[in-house]
Amino acid sequence: MYKGTDYIQNKKENTETSGTTEKYTENREETSGWGNIIGSLRWNHTFGNSLFANTTIAYSSYNYFTENQFKSIDKVLLTNETVEKNYSAQYTSNINDLIAKIDFDYSMSNNILRFGMSNVFHTFSPGTNKYNMNDQEINEKSDTSFTNEQIRFHEPSFYIEYEMKAVEKLAINIGIRQSGYISGHNKNFNFEPRFSVNYMLTPQLAIKTGCSRMAQYMHLLNSYGVSMPTDLWVPAIKGLKPLKSDQINIGLAYNFNKKILLSMEVYQKWLTNTTDYKNGASLMTDFSPWYTKIIQGTGNSKGMEISAEKQQGRIKSSINYTLSVANRQYAEINNGKSYPFKFDRLHDLSISVNYQISKKFDVSAIWFLGTGYPVTLPVEKYMPALGLYNLSSEYGGEIDYYPSRNNYRLPVYHRLDLGFHYKKHTHIGEHNISFDIFNAYNRKNPVHMYYSGYRVKTLTYANLLPIIPSISYTLKF
């Protein structure tokens, strides 16, 4: 059983004066929150010496909300007259899942047959949009809301997988999964084959390759622009097609003196039916249903992963490096040209060390270094027609002009995490106490960017998650 809730809040305040005649003050507050409730029951059983079954029933509930508030005061200093503008928008959504699945493992000499089935019953509440406006400049007030219809659908699946050791040096894994969704009279099913081969060239050197196809019936919508990041899960219905991916990979692994494992792998992935917001659309733009704001396209990613691991002795360590590129392409976005995906990261490096001081104590350190994620920044701003307001804009209702999607990158990301762990066995069970420090040297890694200021715009970075110490206790019995 697990329950957790997180909040992120970003406040911006700006004050400017025009000589001794006018003072302008604006405040913008962005808040996002999400939480999970997860619970599961599991039953394991062995039938004879060869067949093992694992049955699981689980429930999860995911809640999300985001709210934007804008307030400005334009004051004439000579007369103390003021003009106020207050705008706010809120969006909420919820996903409840009831999960039932059973998995079997059947051992046959050196071969293993795995098979199983599952069904996920989704209850998706796309949420409610609420808007409030009080603008003294145009003498208008409004308080409106719009609720999207609730959607229920099943996501059944069945799979079978065969892992065999054909000869002494050759291992083959072949499998197929059928998945789909059922929502009233709407149905969609997909086959997901997969195949992998591992061949020992020498006792120390192995080559492996594989290919797979996958389908996903929930889409993740990523926000763009300079406001605080917000992500939203939506189902592949209402005219949306499931996300599909095809991937191939090939790699080498070398065991050096049975102490250090070196590996390298290259991969290529093709995506169809990716999703994104249409140009100018977002959660807050209008009262239109969520599925009218979405467009589908294609994507691809490719890369190389290199790692070195030392897993013996009191000091264990690893180095992992990834060189990768990920793109998206939509006919109606970026003039139909390909652009970097929101999570495109050319370089990604991690170095970890764990030192076992004694049987009870160990310390660890892990350092991360990566290319900054791409973001979309406007190059121009202009005012809308009188009486209209663009709440998704950063300042004063101005409308942002974006020449292209993800046209700028955040600075390089890096941080150091430290940990100190204590473990002890008693008649009750295993006790674990951990003291950890996230972002030990308090690196201010930007998570998004925005232009601050009313008349003079300054590019400003917003940072989250500074140095965070934590302590935890776990009892296993």
Summary of the structure (lengths in Angstrom):
residues: 477
radius of gyration: 26.8
end to end distance: 16.0
largest distance: 92.0
contacts: 1399
relative contact order: 0.09
helix: 1%
strand: 71%
